[in-house]
């Protein structure tokens, strides 16, 4: 799995961080998503998929 984020689309809702804090974080100054792991471990895959599904800005792309 490979994760790609589009920081320009991100609205800073933080849903991704709540679901997968090992893979996503937010910038302090504006709340925009920061990708911590481009290739998450297998045990993180479902949480990452859910993060992409619930992102209101569709700023997370998952490549299987």
mmCIF file of the N, C-alpha and C atoms, coordinates in Angstrom:
data_MODEL
# 
_entry.id   MODEL 
# 
loop_
_atom_site.group_PDB 
_atom_site.id 
_atom_site.type_symbol 
_atom_site.label_atom_id 
_atom_site.label_alt_id 
_atom_site.label_comp_id 
_atom_site.label_asym_id 
_atom_site.label_entity_id 
_atom_site.label_seq_id 
_atom_site.pdbx_PDB_ins_code 
_atom_site.Cartn_x 
_atom_site.Cartn_y 
_atom_site.Cartn_z 
_atom_site.occupancy 
_atom_site.B_iso_or_equiv 
_atom_site.pdbx_formal_charge 
_atom_site.auth_seq_id 
_atom_site.auth_comp_id 
_atom_site.auth_asym_id 
_atom_site.auth_atom_id 
_atom_site.pdbx_PDB_model_num 
ATOM 1   N N  . UNK A 1 1  ? 0.836   -1.180 0.000  1.00 0.00 ? 1  UNK A N  1 
ATOM 2   C CA . UNK A 1 1  ? 0.000   0.000  0.000  1.00 0.00 ? 1  UNK A CA 1 
ATOM 3   C C  . UNK A 1 1  ? 0.881   1.244  0.000  1.00 0.00 ? 1  UNK A C  1 
ATOM 4   N N  . UNK A 1 2  ? 0.459   2.229  -0.782 1.00 0.00 ? 2  UNK A N  1 
ATOM 5   C CA . UNK A 1 2  ? 1.121   3.527  -0.798 1.00 0.00 ? 2  UNK A CA 1 
ATOM 6   C C  . UNK A 1 2  ? 0.058   4.597  -0.561 1.00 0.00 ? 2  UNK A C  1 
ATOM 7   N N  . UNK A 1 3  ? 0.381   5.562  0.279  1.00 0.00 ? 3  UNK A N  1 
ATOM 8   C CA . UNK A 1 3  ? -0.539  6.630  0.616  1.00 0.00 ? 3  UNK A CA 1 
ATOM 9   C C  . UNK A 1 3  ? -0.002  7.944  0.046  1.00 0.00 ? 3  UNK A C  1 
ATOM 10  N N  . UNK A 1 4  ? -0.902  8.697  -0.567 1.00 0.00 ? 4  UNK A N  1 
ATOM 11  C CA . UNK A 1 4  ? -0.567  10.012 -1.108 1.00 0.00 ? 4  UNK A CA 1 
ATOM 12  C C  . UNK A 1 4  ? -1.580  11.001 -0.559 1.00 0.00 ? 4  UNK A C  1 
ATOM 13  N N  . UNK A 1 5  ? -1.101  12.150 -0.098 1.00 0.00 ? 5  UNK A N  1 
ATOM 14  C CA . UNK A 1 5  ? -2.012  13.193 0.374  1.00 0.00 ? 5  UNK A CA 1 
ATOM 15  C C  . UNK A 1 5  ? -1.846  14.443 -0.474 1.00 0.00 ? 5  UNK A C  1 
ATOM 16  N N  . UNK A 1 6  ? -2.943  15.151 -0.654 1.00 0.00 ? 6  UNK A N  1 
ATOM 17  C CA . UNK A 1 6  ? -2.933  16.417 -1.372 1.00 0.00 ? 6  UNK A CA 1 
ATOM 18  C C  . UNK A 1 6  ? -3.181  17.515 -0.348 1.00 0.00 ? 6  UNK A C  1 
ATOM 19  N N  . UNK A 1 7  ? -2.108  18.142 0.097  1.00 0.00 ? 7  UNK A N  1 
ATOM 20  C CA . UNK A 1 7  ? -2.226  19.165 1.130  1.00 0.00 ? 7  UNK A CA 1 
ATOM 21  C C  . UNK A 1 7  ? -3.039  20.367 0.662  1.00 0.00 ? 7  UNK A C  1 
ATOM 22  N N  . UNK A 1 8  ? -3.084  20.606 -0.638 1.00 0.00 ? 8  UNK A N  1 
ATOM 23  C CA . UNK A 1 8  ? -3.870  21.730 -1.156 1.00 0.00 ? 8  UNK A CA 1 
ATOM 24  C C  . UNK A 1 8  ? -5.372  21.500 -1.002 1.00 0.00 ? 8  UNK A C  1 
ATOM 25  N N  . UNK A 1 9  ? -5.795  20.242 -0.997 1.00 0.00 ? 9  UNK A N  1 
ATOM 26  C CA . UNK A 1 9  ? -7.215  19.917 -0.823 1.00 0.00 ? 9  UNK A CA 1 
ATOM 27  C C  . UNK A 1 9  ? -7.634  19.854 0.645  1.00 0.00 ? 9  UNK A C  1 
ATOM 28  N N  . UNK A 1 10 ? -6.695  19.557 1.516  1.00 0.00 ? 10 UNK A N  1 
ATOM 29  C CA . UNK A 1 10 ? -6.989  19.318 2.931  1.00 0.00 ? 10 UNK A CA 1 
ATOM 30  C C  . UNK A 1 10 ? -7.678  20.512 3.577  1.00 0.00 ? 10 UNK A C  1 
ATOM 31  N N  . UNK A 1 11 ? -8.738  20.224 4.346  1.00 0.00 ? 11 UNK A N  1 
ATOM 32  C CA . UNK A 1 11 ? -9.468  21.269 5.066  1.00 0.00 ? 11 UNK A CA 1 
ATOM 33  C C  . UNK A 1 11 ? -9.204  21.209 6.575  1.00 0.00 ? 11 UNK A C  1 
ATOM 34  N N  . UNK A 1 12 ? -8.314  20.325 6.994  1.00 0.00 ? 12 UNK A N  1 
ATOM 35  C CA . UNK A 1 12 ? -7.915  20.276 8.398  1.00 0.00 ? 12 UNK A CA 1 
ATOM 36  C C  . UNK A 1 12 ? -8.930  19.705 9.355  1.00 0.00 ? 12 UNK A C  1 
ATOM 37  N N  . UNK A 1 13 ? -9.780  18.805 8.895  1.00 0.00 ? 13 UNK A N  1 
ATOM 38  C CA . UNK A 1 13 ? -10.804 18.244 9.781  1.00 0.00 ? 13 UNK A CA 1 
ATOM 39  C C  . UNK A 1 13 ? -10.216 17.303 10.836 1.00 0.00 ? 13 UNK A C  1 
ATOM 40  N N  . UNK A 1 14 ? -9.079  16.692 10.541 1.00 0.00 ? 14 UNK A N  1 
ATOM 41  C CA . UNK A 1 14 ? -8.408  15.833 11.515 1.00 0.00 ? 14 UNK A CA 1 
ATOM 42  C C  . UNK A 1 14 ? -8.940  14.424 11.627 1.00 0.00 ? 14 UNK A C  1 
ATOM 43  N N  . UNK A 1 15 ? -9.893  14.049 10.793 1.00 0.00 ? 15 UNK A N  1 
ATOM 44  C CA . UNK A 1 15 ? -10.452 12.699 10.848 1.00 0.00 ? 15 UNK A CA 1 
ATOM 45  C C  . UNK A 1 15 ? -9.365  11.641 10.632 1.00 0.00 ? 15 UNK A C  1 
ATOM 46  N N  . UNK A 1 16 ? -8.450  11.904 9.719  1.00 0.00 ? 16 UNK A N  1 
ATOM 47  C CA . UNK A 1 16 ? -7.387  10.942 9.417  1.00 0.00 ? 16 UNK A CA 1 
ATOM 48  C C  . UNK A 1 16 ? -6.496  10.705 10.632 1.00 0.00 ? 16 UNK A C  1 
ATOM 49  N N  . UNK A 1 17 ? -6.184  11.761 11.345 1.00 0.00 ? 17 UNK A N  1 
ATOM 50  C CA . UNK A 1 17 ? -5.323  11.649 12.518 1.00 0.00 ? 17 UNK A CA 1 
ATOM 51  C C  . UNK A 1 17 ? -6.020  10.851 13.615 1.00 0.00 ? 17 UNK A C  1 
ATOM 52  N N  . UNK A 1 18 ? -7.303  11.089 13.792 1.00 0.00 ? 18 UNK A N  1 
ATOM 53  C CA . UNK A 1 18 ? -8.044  10.354 14.822 1.00 0.00 ? 18 UNK A CA 1 
ATOM 54  C C  . UNK A 1 18 ? -8.098  8.860  14.516 1.00 0.00 ? 18 UNK A C  1 
ATOM 55  N N  . UNK A 1 19 ? -8.150  8.512  13.236 1.00 0.00 ? 19 UNK A N  1 
ATOM 56  C CA . UNK A 1 19 ? -8.231  7.106  12.856 1.00 0.00 ? 19 UNK A CA 1 
ATOM 57  C C  . UNK A 1 19 ? -6.869  6.427  12.753 1.00 0.00 ? 19 UNK A C  1 
ATOM 58  N N  . UNK A 1 20 ? -5.847  7.188  12.406 1.00 0.00 ? 20 UNK A N  1 
ATOM 59  C CA . UNK A 1 20 ? -4.536  6.576  12.180 1.00 0.00 ? 20 UNK A CA 1 
ATOM 60  C C  . UNK A 1 20 ? -3.414  7.561  12.495 1.00 0.00 ? 20 UNK A C  1 
ATOM 61  N N  . UNK A 1 21 ? -3.194  7.785  13.771 1.00 0.00 ? 21 UNK A N  1 
ATOM 62  C CA . UNK A 1 21 ? -2.191  8.768  14.184 1.00 0.00 ? 21 UNK A CA 1 
ATOM 63  C C  . UNK A 1 21 ? -0.759  8.338  13.899 1.00 0.00 ? 21 UNK A C  1 
ATOM 64  N N  . UNK A 1 22 ? -0.541  7.066  13.621 1.00 0.00 ? 22 UNK A N  1 
ATOM 65  C CA . UNK A 1 22 ? 0.804   6.603  13.261 1.00 0.00 ? 22 UNK A CA 1 
ATOM 66  C C  . UNK A 1 22 ? 1.146   6.951  11.810 1.00 0.00 ? 22 UNK A C  1 
ATOM 67  N N  . UNK A 1 23 ? 0.126   7.216  10.994 1.00 0.00 ? 23 UNK A N  1 
ATOM 68  C CA . UNK A 1 23 ? 0.332   7.480  9.571  1.00 0.00 ? 23 UNK A CA 1 
ATOM 69  C C  . UNK A 1 23 ? 0.125   8.959  9.241  1.00 0.00 ? 23 UNK A C  1 
ATOM 70  N N  . UNK A 1 24 ? -0.789  9.622  9.946  1.00 0.00 ? 24 UNK A N  1 
ATOM 71  C CA . UNK A 1 24 ? -1.117  11.016 9.650  1.00 0.00 ? 24 UNK A CA 1 
ATOM 72  C C  . UNK A 1 24 ? -0.910  11.911 10.858 1.00 0.00 ? 24 UNK A C  1 
ATOM 73  N N  . UNK A 1 25 ? -0.577  13.154 10.585 1.00 0.00 ? 25 UNK A N  1 
ATOM 74  C CA . UNK A 1 25 ? -0.497  14.189 11.607 1.00 0.00 ? 25 UNK A CA 1 
ATOM 75  C C  . UNK A 1 25 ? -1.019  15.474 10.966 1.00 0.00 ? 25 UNK A C  1 
ATOM 76  N N  . UNK A 1 26 ? -1.056  16.546 11.737 1.00 0.00 ? 26 UNK A N  1 
ATOM 77  C CA . UNK A 1 26 ? -1.508  17.833 11.223 1.00 0.00 ? 26 UNK A CA 1 
ATOM 78  C C  . UNK A 1 26 ? -0.487  18.900 11.576 1.00 0.00 ? 26 UNK A C  1 
ATOM 79  N N  . UNK A 1 27 ? -0.319  19.861 10.654 1.00 0.00 ? 27 UNK A N  1 
ATOM 80  C CA . UNK A 1 27 ? 0.569   20.990 10.938 1.00 0.00 ? 27 UNK A CA 1 
ATOM 81  C C  . UNK A 1 27 ? -0.055  21.843 12.023 1.00 0.00 ? 27 UNK A C  1 
ATOM 82  N N  . UNK A 1 28 ? 0.769   22.298 12.940 1.00 0.00 ? 28 UNK A N  1 
ATOM 83  C CA . UNK A 1 28 ? 0.277   23.110 14.052 1.00 0.00 ? 28 UNK A CA 1 
ATOM 84  C C  . UNK A 1 28 ? -0.335  24.426 13.591 1.00 0.00 ? 28 UNK A C  1 
ATOM 85  N N  . UNK A 1 29 ? 0.263   25.053 12.592 1.00 0.00 ? 29 UNK A N  1 
ATOM 86  C CA . UNK A 1 29 ? -0.169  26.395 12.216 1.00 0.00 ? 29 UNK A CA 1 
ATOM 87  C C  . UNK A 1 29 ? -1.507  26.445 11.486 1.00 0.00 ? 29 UNK A C  1 
ATOM 88  N N  . UNK A 1 30 ? -1.872  25.376 10.753 1.00 0.00 ? 30 UNK A N  1 
ATOM 89  C CA . UNK A 1 30 ? -3.122  25.447 9.984  1.00 0.00 ? 30 UNK A CA 1 
ATOM 90  C C  . UNK A 1 30 ? -3.929  24.149 9.954  1.00 0.00 ? 30 UNK A C  1 
ATOM 91  N N  . UNK A 1 31 ? -3.450  23.109 10.594 1.00 0.00 ? 31 UNK A N  1 
ATOM 92  C CA . UNK A 1 31 ? -4.199  21.857 10.663 1.00 0.00 ? 31 UNK A CA 1 
ATOM 93  C C  . UNK A 1 31 ? -4.142  20.991 9.423  1.00 0.00 ? 31 UNK A C  1 
ATOM 94  N N  . UNK A 1 32 ? -3.355  21.378 8.430  1.00 0.00 ? 32 UNK A N  1 
ATOM 95  C CA . UNK A 1 32 ? -3.263  20.606 7.186  1.00 0.00 ? 32 UNK A CA 1 
ATOM 96  C C  . UNK A 1 32 ? -2.545  19.283 7.451  1.00 0.00 ? 32 UNK A C  1 
ATOM 97  N N  . UNK A 1 33 ? -3.009  18.251 6.786  1.00 0.00 ? 33 UNK A N  1 
ATOM 98  C CA . UNK A 1 33 ? -2.481  16.907 6.953  1.00 0.00 ? 33 UNK A CA 1 
ATOM 99  C C  . UNK A 1 33 ? -0.986  16.827 6.635  1.00 0.00 ? 33 UNK A C  1 
ATOM 100 N N  . UNK A 1 34 ? -0.301  16.011 7.433  1.00 0.00 ? 34 UNK A N  1 
ATOM 101 C CA . UNK A 1 34 ? 1.107   15.680 7.202  1.00 0.00 ? 34 UNK A CA 1 
ATOM 102 C C  . UNK A 1 34 ? 1.183   14.160 7.154  1.00 0.00 ? 34 UNK A C  1 
ATOM 103 N N  . UNK A 1 35 ? 1.759   13.629 6.102  1.00 0.00 ? 35 UNK A N  1 
ATOM 104 C CA . UNK A 1 35 ? 1.896   12.182 5.953  1.00 0.00 ? 35 UNK A CA 1 
ATOM 105 C C  . UNK A 1 35 ? 3.160   11.728 6.672  1.00 0.00 ? 35 UNK A C  1 
ATOM 106 N N  . UNK A 1 36 ? 3.005   10.849 7.653  1.00 0.00 ? 36 UNK A N  1 
ATOM 107 C CA . UNK A 1 36 ? 4.140   10.343 8.421  1.00 0.00 ? 36 UNK A CA 1 
ATOM 108 C C  . UNK A 1 36 ? 4.711   9.070  7.819  1.00 0.00 ? 36 UNK A C  1 
ATOM 109 N N  . UNK A 1 37 ? 3.858   8.261  7.183  1.00 0.00 ? 37 UNK A N  1 
ATOM 110 C CA . UNK A 1 37 ? 4.287   6.987  6.595  1.00 0.00 ? 37 UNK A CA 1 
ATOM 111 C C  . UNK A 1 37 ? 3.652   6.825  5.220  1.00 0.00 ? 37 UNK A C  1 
ATOM 112 N N  . UNK A 1 38 ? 4.462   6.886  4.196  1.00 0.00 ? 38 UNK A N  1 
ATOM 113 C CA . UNK A 1 38 ? 3.957   6.702  2.834  1.00 0.00 ? 38 UNK A CA 1 
ATOM 114 C C  . UNK A 1 38 ? 3.551   5.251  2.588  1.00 0.00 ? 38 UNK A C  1 
ATOM 115 N N  . UNK A 1 39 ? 4.260   4.325  3.229  1.00 0.00 ? 39 UNK A N  1 
ATOM 116 C CA . UNK A 1 39 ? 3.982   2.895  3.080  1.00 0.00 ? 39 UNK A CA 1 
ATOM 117 C C  . UNK A 1 39 ? 3.695   2.297  4.453  1.00 0.00 ? 39 UNK A C  1 
ATOM 118 N N  . UNK A 1 40 ? 2.452   2.425  4.926  1.00 0.00 ? 40 UNK A N  1 
ATOM 119 C CA . UNK A 1 40 ? 2.124   1.918  6.265  1.00 0.00 ? 40 UNK A CA 1 
ATOM 120 C C  . UNK A 1 40 ? 2.214   0.396  6.342  1.00 0.00 ? 40 UNK A C  1 
ATOM 121 N N  . UNK A 1 41 ? 2.388   -0.082 7.549  1.00 0.00 ? 41 UNK A N  1 
ATOM 122 C CA . UNK A 1 41 ? 2.467   -1.521 7.784  1.00 0.00 ? 41 UNK A CA 1 
ATOM 123 C C  . UNK A 1 41 ? 1.091   -2.162 7.592  1.00 0.00 ? 41 UNK A C  1 
ATOM 124 N N  . UNK A 1 42 ? 1.080   -3.447 7.376  1.00 0.00 ? 42 UNK A N  1 
ATOM 125 C CA . UNK A 1 42 ? -0.154  -4.179 7.078  1.00 0.00 ? 42 UNK A CA 1 
ATOM 126 C C  . UNK A 1 42 ? -1.220  -3.990 8.152  1.00 0.00 ? 42 UNK A C  1 
ATOM 127 N N  . UNK A 1 43 ? -0.818  -3.908 9.402  1.00 0.00 ? 43 UNK A N  1 
ATOM 128 C CA . UNK A 1 43 ? -1.806  -3.749 10.480 1.00 0.00 ? 43 UNK A CA 1 
ATOM 129 C C  . UNK A 1 43 ? -2.439  -2.352 10.490 1.00 0.00 ? 43 UNK A C  1 
ATOM 130 N N  . UNK A 1 44 ? -1.900  -1.423 9.727  1.00 0.00 ? 44 UNK A N  1 
ATOM 131 C CA . UNK A 1 44 ? -2.454  -0.076 9.646  1.00 0.00 ? 44 UNK A CA 1 
ATOM 132 C C  . UNK A 1 44 ? -3.340  0.128  8.416  1.00 0.00 ? 44 UNK A C  1 
ATOM 133 N N  . UNK A 1 45 ? -3.361  -0.820 7.500  1.00 0.00 ? 45 UNK A N  1 
ATOM 134 C CA . UNK A 1 45 ? -4.045  -0.654 6.222  1.00 0.00 ? 45 UNK A CA 1 
ATOM 135 C C  . UNK A 1 45 ? -5.524  -0.316 6.364  1.00 0.00 ? 45 UNK A C  1 
ATOM 136 N N  . UNK A 1 46 ? -6.250  -1.009 7.200  1.00 0.00 ? 46 UNK A N  1 
ATOM 137 C CA . UNK A 1 46 ? -7.685  -0.761 7.308  1.00 0.00 ? 46 UNK A CA 1 
ATOM 138 C C  . UNK A 1 46 ? -7.975  0.633  7.852  1.00 0.00 ? 46 UNK A C  1 
ATOM 139 N N  . UNK A 1 47 ? -7.198  1.068  8.829  1.00 0.00 ? 47 UNK A N  1 
ATOM 140 C CA . UNK A 1 47 ? -7.386  2.410  9.381  1.00 0.00 ? 47 UNK A CA 1 
ATOM 141 C C  . UNK A 1 47 ? -7.065  3.481  8.332  1.00 0.00 ? 47 UNK A C  1 
ATOM 142 N N  . UNK A 1 48 ? -6.069  3.226  7.506  1.00 0.00 ? 48 UNK A N  1 
ATOM 143 C CA . UNK A 1 48 ? -5.709  4.172  6.449  1.00 0.00 ? 48 UNK A CA 1 
ATOM 144 C C  . UNK A 1 48 ? -6.823  4.223  5.395  1.00 0.00 ? 48 UNK A C  1 
ATOM 145 N N  . UNK A 1 49 ? -7.356  3.072  5.021  1.00 0.00 ? 49 UNK A N  1 
ATOM 146 C CA . UNK A 1 49 ? -8.480  3.049  4.068  1.00 0.00 ? 49 UNK A CA 1 
ATOM 147 C C  . UNK A 1 49 ? -9.671  3.824  4.622  1.00 0.00 ? 49 UNK A C  1 
ATOM 148 N N  . UNK A 1 50 ? -9.960  3.632  5.888  1.00 0.00 ? 50 UNK A N  1 
ATOM 149 C CA . UNK A 1 50 ? -11.072 4.344  6.523  1.00 0.00 ? 50 UNK A CA 1 
ATOM 150 C C  . UNK A 1 50 ? -10.795 5.848  6.556  1.00 0.00 ? 50 UNK A C  1 
ATOM 151 N N  . UNK A 1 51 ? -9.569  6.231  6.817  1.00 0.00 ? 51 UNK A N  1 
ATOM 152 C CA . UNK A 1 51 ? -9.196  7.651  6.802  1.00 0.00 ? 51 UNK A CA 1 
ATOM 153 C C  . UNK A 1 51 ? -9.469  8.265  5.442  1.00 0.00 ? 51 UNK A C  1 
ATOM 154 N N  . UNK A 1 52 ? -9.117  7.555  4.388  1.00 0.00 ? 52 UNK A N  1 
ATOM 155 C CA . UNK A 1 52 ? -9.363  8.053  3.031  1.00 0.00 ? 52 UNK A CA 1 
ATOM 156 C C  . UNK A 1 52 ? -10.863 8.156  2.756  1.00 0.00 ? 52 UNK A C  1 
ATOM 157 N N  . UNK A 1 53 ? -11.636 7.179  3.249  1.00 0.00 ? 53 UNK A N  1 
ATOM 158 C CA . UNK A 1 53 ? -13.088 7.175  3.025  1.00 0.00 ? 53 UNK A CA 1 
ATOM 159 C C  . UNK A 1 53 ? -13.785 8.340  3.719  1.00 0.00 ? 53 UNK A C  1 
ATOM 160 N N  . UNK A 1 54 ? -13.338 8.690  4.914  1.00 0.00 ? 54 UNK A N  1 
ATOM 161 C CA . UNK A 1 54 ? -14.036 9.712  5.691  1.00 0.00 ? 54 UNK A CA 1 
ATOM 162 C C  . UNK A 1 54 ? -13.498 11.124 5.474  1.00 0.00 ? 54 UNK A C  1 
ATOM 163 N N  . UNK A 1 55 ? -12.426 11.257 4.724  1.00 0.00 ? 55 UNK A N  1 
ATOM 164 C CA . UNK A 1 55 ? -11.849 12.588 4.488  1.00 0.00 ? 55 UNK A CA 1 
ATOM 165 C C  . UNK A 1 55 ? -12.856 13.458 3.724  1.00 0.00 ? 55 UNK A C  1 
ATOM 166 N N  . UNK A 1 56 ? -13.317 14.557 4.329  1.00 0.00 ? 56 UNK A N  1 
ATOM 167 C CA . UNK A 1 56 ? -14.331 15.378 3.672  1.00 0.00 ? 56 UNK A CA 1 
ATOM 168 C C  . UNK A 1 56 ? -13.822 16.083 2.417  1.00 0.00 ? 56 UNK A C  1 
ATOM 169 N N  . UNK A 1 57 ? -12.519 16.239 2.294  1.00 0.00 ? 57 UNK A N  1 
ATOM 170 C CA . UNK A 1 57 ? -11.949 16.931 1.134  1.00 0.00 ? 57 UNK A CA 1 
ATOM 171 C C  . UNK A 1 57 ? -11.389 15.972 0.084  1.00 0.00 ? 57 UNK A C  1 
ATOM 172 N N  . UNK A 1 58 ? -11.483 14.665 0.363  1.00 0.00 ? 58 UNK A N  1 
ATOM 173 C CA . UNK A 1 58 ? -10.910 13.655 -0.530 1.00 0.00 ? 58 UNK A CA 1 
ATOM 174 C C  . UNK A 1 58 ? -9.432  13.928 -0.802 1.00 0.00 ? 58 UNK A C  1 
ATOM 175 N N  . UNK A 1 59 ? -8.717  14.292 0.251  1.00 0.00 ? 59 UNK A N  1 
ATOM 176 C CA . UNK A 1 59 ? -7.311  14.662 0.123  1.00 0.00 ? 59 UNK A CA 1 
ATOM 177 C C  . UNK A 1 59 ? -6.362  13.477 0.290  1.00 0.00 ? 59 UNK A C  1 
ATOM 178 N N  . UNK A 1 60 ? -6.894  12.297 0.587  1.00 0.00 ? 60 UNK A N  1 
ATOM 179 C CA . UNK A 1 60 ? -6.061  11.109 0.798  1.00 0.00 ? 60 UNK A CA 1 
ATOM 180 C C  . UNK A 1 60 ? -6.345  10.092 -0.293 1.00 0.00 ? 60 UNK A C  1 
ATOM 181 N N  . UNK A 1 61 ? -5.283  9.639  -0.931 1.00 0.00 ? 61 UNK A N  1 
ATOM 182 C CA . UNK A 1 61 ? -5.406  8.612  -1.966 1.00 0.00 ? 61 UNK A CA 1 
ATOM 183 C C  . UNK A 1 61 ? -4.623  7.390  -1.510 1.00 0.00 ? 61 UNK A C  1 
ATOM 184 N N  . UNK A 1 62 ? -5.233  6.230  -1.648 1.00 0.00 ? 62 UNK A N  1 
ATOM 185 C CA . UNK A 1 62 ? -4.601  4.969  -1.276 1.00 0.00 ? 62 UNK A CA 1 
ATOM 186 C C  . UNK A 1 62 ? -4.377  4.155  -2.552 1.00 0.00 ? 62 UNK A C  1 
ATOM 187 N N  . UNK A 1 63 ? -3.130  3.791  -2.773 1.00 0.00 ? 63 UNK A N  1 
ATOM 188 C CA . UNK A 1 63 ? -2.780  2.932  -3.916 1.00 0.00 ? 63 UNK A CA 1 
ATOM 189 C C  . UNK A 1 63 ? -2.464  1.563  -3.353 1.00 0.00 ? 63 UNK A C  1 
ATOM 190 N N  . UNK A 1 64 ? -3.265  0.583  -3.728 1.00 0.00 ? 64 UNK A N  1 
ATOM 191 C CA . UNK A 1 64 ? -3.083  -0.779 -3.196 1.00 0.00 ? 64 UNK A CA 1 
ATOM 192 C C  . UNK A 1 64 ? -1.929  -1.509 -3.850 1.00 0.00 ? 64 UNK A C  1 
# 
